Amino acid sequence: MQHSKKVPQAIIHISTVPSAANLWLPSLVKRMGETNADAELYLDETTSKVAIQSIKKQKSHIAFVRMSPDSNELDQENLSTYELSQHPLMAVVSKEHRFANDDILDLKQLKDEPFIHYHPKNSPELYYLLERACLQAGFVPNTICSGPEIMTIETLISHGLGVTLMPEDMVQLLRNDSVKSVRLSDQVLMSSITMIWEDTPYTPQVTREVVGIAKDEFSSIASQYL
């Protein structure tokens, strides 16, 4: 992107959840640099809720957000979507947990465990996924803490203070060796990463260009995740 002191031909704002920044952004940024080296790129790593609002308020050109089943957050005609990937939920426990070395786990086995939950307003998609998965397994999660960021969740779990459920793409961001992830049996709920943008007659040309680049870059990769 922009490395000189020249005035940029375009300023591009992208909002993204952390896992999408890790999985999708590197190749897009590289391709954008090859296509328009004089563009200046601003990346805002945030929550899906904030990213969606940023698109609605025209503060960002495109956003990468997490969507859950039956989500109606984007049900308005001037927002376009392009689903990139779907990820199953996994259990996340400390390495000392009795299920840490299991290859696969029935969620019912976590019925009596203390859960590190997600904030219903700040992270509604993750809250909904954990809540619905537990209800489908026949129990209400025993929540001892709600709302921390992923690094804090990881730290709490590493100290044996609770367990949680995470989409597989988020699990890939965990770096603490004291935390283990375990696949869940019969898991049908999926968390998707979706690219969104405003599509109206007044949509900036730079938005259309970035969307075109992204679709072209991701078309073959996305098929592996859907």
Protein Blocks (a to p, Z undefined) as FASTA:
>chain_A
ZZbfbdcfbdcdddddfklmmmmmmmmmmmmmmmmmmbccddddddfklmmmmmmnopaf
bdcddddehiaklmcfkbccddfbdcdddddddfkbmklmpfbdcfklmmmpccddddfk
lmmmlmmmmmmmmmmnopacddfbghiafklmmmmmmnopaccdddfklmmmpcbfkbcc
dddehiabdcdddddddddfklcfklmmmmmmmmmmmmmmmmmmZZ
